[in-house]
Amino acid sequence: MKTQPHVVFRGFSASPALSARIDEEVADLERVWDRITACRVSLERPHRRKRHGDHYLTRIELFVPGRVLVVDRDPPGHESFEDAYAALNEAFDMLRRQLREYVRVMRGHTKHHAHQETAVVSRLFPEFGFLRAGDGREIYFHRNAVLHDGWKRLDLGARVAFAEEPGDEGPQASTVRLVRGRAREGIGARP
């Protein structure tokens, strides 16, 4: 990498071991792709709770030629994120997957829409939404990505097939197609 990673800790003091772990993860990313130009890592503990552990918010930006790969994790209900190491591990795992896909595309080994996965609609807003993939990742999609005028028929909990691609802010679905049936009953309808 051309520069050292820029690391920011908010709401707590960084330990040398945690800083060393970040350096190891960045070095591992460089083994995947040696053309990384910069990396920014932010780890934040925003709230101090009396009964429950703190959850760490993680944001990693990886600058590669022509793109910035971003992982932004704010999982308030996930117990593993009460540990800074676990939060960093998951964020770097997600970023590593994005980087490997970026490298495959750059080398011409895959197409952006090579295969479709299934997911569940987890959040809906007036112009966009989020899918919950089978591996627990949250994937952004815009209403224009929904095929066959399916946006009007989407509800929370609806099963969809989608094609994933790297976006400016992390993974995004480039095409979303409604699949028959619901993943879980009783999730509710769009607000």
N, C-alpha and C positions, 0 to 999 in steps of 0.2 A: 504494500500500500504506500502511496506517496506521502501520506501524513499519518501521525498517530491518531487513534480513535479519540473522539471528543466524548468524554463521559461526564454526565451530570447526575448527582444524587440529590434528591429533594426530600426533606422531612426526616432525614436520619443521617448519621455519619457513616461514611463508607469504611469498610474494613479492608485491609490489604489483601485478604483472601478473596473478597468479592471482586476487587479490582483485578486481581490476577485471573480470576475465572472469566471475566469479560475479555481480557487479553487472549486467553486460550481459545475462547469461542471465535474471536475475530481472526486469529491465526488459522483456525479450522476453515473459516469461510474463504480465506486466501488460498487454501489448498484446493477448494472447489473451483475458484476462478481467480487468477493472479492479476487481473486488471481492475481490481477494486481501487477507486480513487480516494474515497473517504468514507468514514463511518461515524455516526452519532448515536450514542446510547443514553437514554434517560430512564432512570428508575426512581419512582416517587412513592412515598408512603403518605397519602393525603390525609387520613383521619386517624385519630387515636380513639379506639373504642375500649370501653371498660370490660365488657363481657366477652367479646370476640376478638380474634386477632386482626391485625391490620392487613389490608390487601394492597399489594404493590402494583402500581400502574407502570407498564413498560412500553417504551417506544424506541424502536431502532430504525434508523435510516441508513441505507447502504447505497452509496453512489457508485454506479457502474457506467460505462460508456452508453450515453443515450437514455439513461433511465435512473430513477431513484426507487429502490425497493424499500417498502415501508411495512413494518409490523407495529401495530398500535393495539395493545392489550389493556383492557380495563374490565376485568372480570370480578365484579363485587361478590358474587355468590359462590365462587370456586375456592374450596378450602386450600388447594395447593398454592394459591397465590398469597397465602399468609406467610410464605417463606420466600425471601428475596431470590434465593438460588433457584427454586422451582419456577418462579415467575420468569427469570432470565432464561432458564433452560427451555421452557416452552416457546418463548419469543424467538430465541435463536434457532430452535428447530423449525419454526414456521418460516423464518427468514432463509434458512438453508434450503428448504423446499422451493421457495420462490427463486433463489439464486440458481439452483440446479435446473429449474424449468427455463429460466432466462438463458442459461448456458446452452441448453438443448436447442432452443429457438435460434440463438445466435449462430450456432454451428449447423443449423439447418436440419437437425435430426427429427424435429417434430413440428407439427402445425399448431397454431394457437388453439384450434378447435378439435384436437385429435380425438378426444373421447369425452363422453358425457357422464356425469355422476348424478346421483339423486340427493336431494336435501329436503328440508322442511322450512317453510317460511316462518321466521322467528319474529320479525318486526316489520311493520309497514308504516310508511309515511306518505304524504300526498304525491310525491314524485319519485320515491325510491324505497328500497327495503333491504332487509338482510336475510340471508339463508343460513341455516345451521346444517353444516355438512355432517356426514356420518362420523368423521373423526373429531367433531366438536368445534371445528373452526367456523368463524362467522364470515360470510362472504357478501359483499355489497352487490346490489344490482339496481339499475335504473329502470323505470317503467318502460322505456323504449326497448329494453332488452327482452321483454316478455313477448313471445311469439303469438300470433293468431288472435290479437286483441284480448289476450288472457288476463291483462292487468285488472280488468273490471271484475273478473271471476276469482281473483286471488283473495284468500282469507288466511289468517294466522293458522298455522298447522297444516296448510295445504302441502302436498307432496309435489315436487317439481324435479325435472331433469334440467341440468345446466352444463354449459361449457365454461370453464374457468380460464382466465387469463390474468397476467399481472397488470395491476392498475397503478395509478399515481400514488394512491394511499394504501396499497396492499392488494390482496386478491379481489377480483371482481368477476361477476358472471357476465359473459358477453351475450349469451342467449339463455333464456329461461322458458321452459315449456311445461305447462301444467300437466300433471299425471293424475289419473283417476284415483279417487280415495283420499282419505286423510291419514296422516301419520298417527295422530292421537285425537281422541274425541275430547270435547269440552274445553278446548283451548280458547275459543271465542272468536268473534269476528273482528274485522278491521274497525278501529275507532272512527 
